[in-house]
Amino acid sequence: MTYQQRLKTYTDRNNLSVIYEEKQISEQTFTSRVIINDTEYKWSIEQPNKKSAKQEAAKIALNSIED
């Protein structure tokens, strides 16, 4: 199960809304972060594509939630 899938499961079970915010840093570099019910989590490190950036952002959010 990917980090995005795990985060979706968590937010669905807890009736929370999740938004992914994305930024294009350069032509081939992206970053993303997760916002859950107005709580903003850290931006991901720069990634080569949007999919990887969203996965990293989901990982950051899950690690913050699980701590």
C-alpha positions, -999 to +999 in steps of 0.1 A: +000+000+000+014+034-010+017+063+014-011+081-005-034+050-001-026+048+036-033+085+041-066+082+022-076+052+045-067+072+076-086+103+065-117+083+054-118+064+087-116+096+106-139+116+084-112+142+075-107+162+043-073+160+026-059+183+000-026+180-019-009+213-028+017+211-055+044+235-068+066+232-098+101+243-089+117+239-123+108+222-156+115+188-140+113+194-103+082+193-081+073+196-045+040+189-026+024+191+008-007+177+024-034+198+042-057+178+064-086+198+079-067+231+077-035+215+092-006+221+069+022+197+068+058+203+056+066+205+020+082+174+004+118+175-008+121+182-045+112+153-067+115+145-104+077+143-109+044+152-093+036+116-084+068+112-064+063+146-047+027+136-036+040+103-022+067+121-002+041+146+011+018+118+022+048+101+039+056+133+058+020+137+069+016+101+080+049+103+100+036+135+117+003+119+125+017+087+138+042+104+162 
